[in-house]
Amino acid sequence: MSNSLLLLTLEDTASLGRFLADAAKPGDIICLDGDLGAGKTALTQQIAKGLQVPDSCYVTSPTFSILQEYPGRMPLYHMDFYRLADECEVEDLGFEEFFYLSGLTVIEWSARAGSLIPGHRLQLKMFIEDILYRKVVIDFGNGSWRDRLRCYIKENAS
């Protein structure tokens, strides 16, 4: 099974986001890393739609607040660690406690949290391949994400 996808259109990003939301279980973590401007927040917005976050809750990158919580069929904890230096700052701010709650945690710039991120996470590294499309490299972690995404990857692999 391929460990990468190409997102050629905004609809591809929307489709991936909705699929991730449908596949997500309480306590899951999705890590989004990669190029600046590669679509991490856009993907999170689509995950939020799939989780039925109300339209009145506009999902933006929490670059300055670091954490936003949104209601939906399960809570969405949206984090952005861009402004943090390393895992010590993540730990000092207490954000790792969200990794063990009953919602879905989506973390932009998750590499800054280092070893604090549990191994059962799904990591998506997003790269700008061209002005029109993105490449997503997938690390399934040691949880059940590989099985949950098997059909989607098979149909959409690059």
N, C-alpha and C positions, 0 to 999 in steps of 0.2 A: 504494500500500500504506500502510495506517495505521501511524502510529508510536506507537500507544498500545494498552494492554490494560487491561481491568478484571478484577481478581481479586475475585470475589464471594464465594468460599468458600475454606476451607482447602484443599479439593481442587483448586481452581484454582491456588493457590500450589504445591501438590505437583506438579501436572501441568506447570506452567512449569519448575519446578526439574528434574524428570526430563528434560524435553525439552532444556533447556540442557546437562545432563550428557551426554545422548546426542549432542548436536551438537558438544560441545567437542572440541577437538584439543589435543595437547600444545603448550604455549607460549601458549595463549589467556589472555586477561584479561577478567574480568567485573567491572565497577565498579558498585557499589550506593550510590546517594545518595538524598537525600530526607528526608522527615519522620522525626523521632525516633519510634520505635514503629510504623513503617509496614510492617515485616515483612522487613527486610534479612537478619536472622539466620535467620528462619524459611525464607526462600527458600534461603539457603546450606545449611541443614540438608537440604532436599530435593535440592539439587544433590549434596550428599555421598551421599545415598542412591542417587541415580542413578549415581554414580561407584563404587558398591559399597564405600564406606567401611564397615568392620565396625561392627556395632551396639555393640560394646564401646568404640568411640571416640565418645563423646557430643560432638557439635559444639555449642559455645557461642560467644558473641561474645568474641573476644579483646581486649576493651576495655582490659584492664590489661596483658596480655602482648604485645599488638599483633599477634603472629603465632602461628598454630597450623598445624602440618603434619599431614595425615592421609593414611594409605595407602589405596589403592583401585586400580581398574584403571589409573588414573594418579594421581600425587600431587595432593592438594588443598592449596594454600597459602592459608589463610584469614587475611586481615589486617583490622584495624580501626584506622583512623587518626583516630578521634574525639578522642583525647587529644593528637594532634599539632597543632602550630600551623600548619605550612606545609611546602612541599616541601623546604626546607632541613633540617628535622628528619628527614624521610623519607630524604633523601640521606645525612645524617650517620649515621643508623642502618643504612645499607646495604640497605634493603629493596628498592630498585629492581633489585638483582641477581636477585631472584625473578621479575621480570617476563620474564626471558629463559631460564628453566629449562624442563624438559620436562613440567611438570605444568600444572594449571589454577590460576590465581591468581584468587581472589575477594576484592575489596577493598570493605569497608564504609567510607563517608565518604571515598571516593577523591578528591574535589575537593581535599582537603588536600595531595595529592601533585602537583597542578598539572601542569606541563609534563613531569614525569618519566614520566607514563603514556604508553605508546606509542599511536600513532594507530589501531592495528588492534584496539583494545579494543572491547568491547560495554559501553555504559553504560545502566543502567536507573535512572531516577529514580522513586522510589516515594513516592506521596502518599496521605495518609489523606483519602478523599473522604467517608466516612461511617463510623460505628462498625463497620459490617459489611463494607465493601469498600475496596479500594485501587485507585488508578490508577497504571499503570506507563507512563512516557514513555520511549521507546526512541531511543537514538542509536547507530546501527550502526557508527560509526567508519569507517575507510578500509580495513578488511579484508573478509573474506568472510562476516561475520555476517548481512548482509541476505539473501544467497542461502540460507544455512543455516536461517534462521528464516522464510523466505517462507511455507511451508505452515502453520506454526503460527500466524503472525500472521493469515493469511487466514481461518483457521477460528475465531480467537478475538479478533479486533480489536474495539475498542470504537467 
